[in-house]
Structure formats: C-alpha cells, structure tokens
Amino acid sequence: MLILKEWQNLVPSLLLSLILKRFMKKRFLRHVAGFLFSAALTIAAAQAQQLQNYEVNYNNGKVLLNQQRYELAMAELLPVTVNAAGNAYAPEATYLYALAALKAQKPQEAVLMLQQLKAQHPQWYGMPDAHYLLANALFEQQKYDEALAELNLIRAASLSADAETLKRFYLIRLTDRKQYEKLLQRYPNDKLVGQLYADKLLAGWYKPEDKATLERIVAKFNLDRNQYLRADALRKEAYNVALLLPFQLNQDLAQTARKNQFITDLYAGMKLAQDSLSKQGININLLAYDTGADTTSAKQVLAMPEVKQMDLVIGPVYKSTARLASRFAAENNVTVINPLSQDLEVTGNSNNVLLFESSVATQAQQAATFAYQNFSPKTAIIIVENKKDDTTFAHHYRQQFIKLGGRVKTYRKINSGQAAATASVFKGLNLADVGHMAVFSEQMTAAVNATSLLSGEAAKLPLITYDKWLDIHQITLRQLDRLEVYFISPKYIDKMSPAAAQFRQKYLEKYNLPPSVYAYAGFEMLYYFGTILSAHGPAFTQSLATIGVKPGVFYPGIGYKNTGSPQAEVRKDNQYIPITKLENLQLVVVNPVSY
C-alpha cells in the first residue's frame, strides 16, 4: 500500500515534469524558429544590400567609363565581376572592366577579365562583343595568332565589318615578315590576311622567289592581276611627294606662327605618316616647298624641273593658286591633291586634281541619299538659313532627294537674326506625314527652335543637320540624345579608337603638343596616298574606282568611287560622308563603310 501510495504521489510529479519538458521543448523550438526566422531576415537583408551595392557600383562604373576615368571605373566595376548568386550585373560588369582596362592601356588585365567572362558566362548575349574586345587586347600584346582566332569566333553579322577593320589596322602594322608568313600558313583561307601579305610584297618585301606565292594569292582570292602582278609595281623603291604649303618662312615668325599653325600641324602629321609608312616598307621622300600666300611664289615652285618629276604633289592650299595647280597637273601628268578645300571648282578641268576633303555638293548629296534610304515616308521638310553656303548645301540636298524619288513638302528660308520670325516659321510647320526634317543652319536660334518643336510635338521624327550643333551650348547633349537627330560629320574622327590613341601618344612624345584636326588630316592624307602609290604607282587615279571606299586609319571612310553609280566611275573628292548620332551620349557612325 505504501508503495502504491507513493506511486500515486509520484505520478502527478512525473506528469508535471513531462508537461514542463514538453512546454520547454516547444518554447525552445519557438526560440529556435524565431532565431532562424530572424537570421533568415538578416541574410535576406544582407543579400538585398549586396545586390543594391552591385547596382550602385555597376552604374558608377559606367558613368566613370563614359567620363574616360578608366582607373576609377575599374575600381568600381571590380566587385561586381564576381559570379555570385543573384548578381545579374556580373557579365556586363566584367566586359566593361575589360574595356576600361584596355583603354587604360592595361591589355593584360583586359585579357584576364575577358577569359574569366568566357569561362563563367559562356551564354551571355554580349559574347560577340567580348570576342571582339579580347581580340583587340591580344593584338595590343602582339599576339596576332590568338587575336585572329578570337575574331574567327564572331558570328554576328553586325560586327563583321568592325572585325575586318580591327584586323586590317593591326596586320598593316606587322612588319616582321616571318611572323606574318606564319599567320599566312595558319589562316590560308583568310582573304584579308592574304591580300595584306600581297600588299606588303609590293610595298618592299618582294623578291624574285616570291613570284609563285604572289600569283597563288592573286588567283585564290581573285585579286586584281593588273595591280598585283604588273612588272613596274615591283620595281619602285621610293616615291617622291612634294608639299606645296604656305609655311611663309620669309615672314616674321611671331606674326605668322599662330596664323599658320594649321599648316605646321598638317606637316607634322605627314611626317609621322612618313615614319609609319617606312615601317611598312613604303618609302616616301617628303619634299617641302614654301609657296607663301600668293600666286607668284606658287608659280615659281611649280616651274621647278624637280617638281615636274614628282610622283605626287600635295598643295597648294589657297584657291587663288588652284588654276596654276590644275594646269600643272594636266601639262605634266602629275596627280595633285588639294589638302583642305571643299570646293570642286579648284580642281578645274584636270582629272589629275583631287580634293582630299568631301565637297559641299557631295556632303549634301550623300546626306540626302542616307535620308531617303533610312527615313519613311519619303517626304521632307527643309529649313535653310538664308546665307550662300547654307542655301548651296540645301540646293544640292533637295535636288538629290527629289532625284531619288522623295518629295519636299515644305522648303523655307529663315534669318536667325530675326528671332521672332524664325520662331514663327518653326511653329507654323505641319509635321503630318513627314518622313524627316532637314535644318541647314549653324545658328543657335534655328537649332533651339528646331529641337524645341520636335521635343514638344514629334520626338521620334528624324532631324538631319550639321554636326556643328554639337557645339551649341544652349542645347545639351542629353536633349539631342533624346531626339532622333542625325549629324552630317565630314571630319569625324573617333578619338577613342586604338589608332587615334596611339597617334596622339606619338604626337605628344615628338612635339609636346596634342594633335589638332589638321595633324590627324595630315597623317591620314599621306598614309592613304602613300599606300596607293605603293600599290598602284604614280598614275593611280583610274585605279581609285577599283579601290572603292574603305576605312582609313582615323577616318571612317575614304574613297573616290562614285557610290551612286554601278559603273567604276572616279570622282574628284572623297565620296564617303559619316552620318553620326548620339547614343547614350556617345557619338556613333550610323552609316559605317562595309567592304
């Protein structure tokens, strides 16, 4: 009984203990659950913060990259390149880091980051651009074989022309014959590799034992036999080029230095081109003559027997001496290049006188052709400043647009000096059923009225105008970016390109000054015609039709073939006009050369 009683007394205690344990267990579990929930919230918050950090770093990096502050951009983008869960910015951040590294002249860092991108994000939509950028970085390291292999991975048609341009730029500068011959063996079916090798043979590498190789390349890639296999192309060791420029050395330097700076810059650019051509085996004897600013001195120089024997003459500059140069070219069968004029009249009746620039007529006609081909419907409004240069431009534009089949609904002249009247013209325009608007005026009043009209009524209506609008401070680049504004940019140079950056560095090292637009033009001019002299000889004018329009070193395109004619017709001025547009505040060429 005692035992039973004790057991009866013990049972409530046991039950109480069990209940207490169960309660404590539940309480513990609730504490654990609460802790885990709290921890989960903390982790989620941390992850959200990290994702937010990725976004902030990514956006900062893009801004710094656009500002050309490459080292800072790399520092911002580096944390975003990690392949972490939820980090959707990683692939593009990796690409942008590599781009910043390459522009900061750190190609090895660019290569490593792009290799990481290929390994971690092989399906990224921007992989064709990554292949292109990696090839660029490898070319910078003179790893030509690897770079060409990378370019061969690009299947995007939109990048094919850029890839060929990149390949051409670096292979032209490869002066090691044995190294180039290895590439020829490695890529026997690459037409550009073969053609450039043939060009290098004609430029100075050629030996009698190369005849069979040259004939095989010409046959395989269907190259022009008259150009590559003619006997005289293989004999010329150097070409004599005369520069007839108004250095005015007999004048007071203090008075003429600033006025003649453009001539000094032009000549300095040519000297660097002479050095670059020499490295390619193309030897140019550059002979400078001071023609002053009058016809008398120019006439004296052109009468010199040595000048009459030149392979090419560049200059004179001024229109007053144009007739002398035209007559000289015809009488002596020497090609003369006017380096700066945009007036076709200076070429006279001679087929041997060419403008290096595009004439005003060509600029207007090519712009009208672009508008007709790209804007619909095929109708236009043309507003033109009532000044001779603008009305001349508008005349050629209107004539070409109508010739192609377009219709000009409205053609109005304005005087921007009369602000109220100008504003009234723009306000009175009927934009219905208009394919595009063309405004040919450099004046701020016209630009502000045109952009205000489109911003309010037709932000998507294409507007084509001069690239000088980019320098009108009353209109921001962001305003122009938001609108569909296309700029006629005859002297456009992508100064961020590898070629321009390399030139700028060499120019600074040699002259302790940054290059001007005339320095770029001088280099491009001599390099272009020096290469043609080497390939076609002094009588090259008719060969310009077969050469066609191709990218230059800095210029998006150079060529004298009439692009509007199916026949091989040579024109007297550069037939390619870059049309540019702002995209994310960056000026891009929207009509790149394809070849």
Secondary structure as UniProt FT lines:
FT   HELIX           2..66
FT   TURN            67..68
FT   HELIX           70..77
FT   HELIX           78..81
FT   TURN            85..86
FT   TURN            88..89
FT   HELIX           90..103
FT   TURN            104..105
FT   HELIX           107..120
FT   TURN            122..123
FT   TURN            125..126
FT   HELIX           127..140
FT   TURN            141..142
FT   HELIX           144..151
FT   TURN            152..153
FT   HELIX           157..159
FT   HELIX           160..172
FT   HELIX           177..186
FT   TURN            188..189
FT   HELIX           191..200
FT   HELIX           201..205
FT   HELIX           208..210
FT   HELIX           211..220
FT   TURN            221..222
FT   HELIX           225..228
FT   HELIX           231..234
FT   STRAND          239..245
FT   TURN            249..250
FT   HELIX           253..256
FT   TURN            257..260
FT   HELIX           261..279
FT   TURN            280..281
FT   STRAND          284..290
FT   TURN            292..293
FT   HELIX           295..302
FT   HELIX           305..308
FT   STRAND          312..314
FT   HELIX           319..321
FT   HELIX           322..332
FT   STRAND          336..338
FT   HELIX           344..347
FT   TURN            348..349
FT   TURN            351..352
FT   STRAND          353..355
FT   HELIX           360..374
FT   STRAND          379..385
FT   HELIX           388..403
FT   TURN            404..405
FT   STRAND          407..414
FT   TURN            416..417
FT   HELIX           419..427
FT   TURN            432..433
FT   STRAND          436..440
FT   HELIX           444..457
FT   TURN            459..460
FT   STRAND          463..466
FT   HELIX           467..471
FT   TURN            473..474
FT   HELIX           477..482
FT   TURN            483..484
FT   STRAND          485..488
FT   TURN            490..491
FT   TURN            495..496
FT   HELIX           498..511
FT   HELIX           517..536
FT   HELIX           541..543
FT   HELIX           544..547
FT   TURN            563..564
FT   STRAND          579..583
FT   TURN            584..585
FT   STRAND          586..589
//
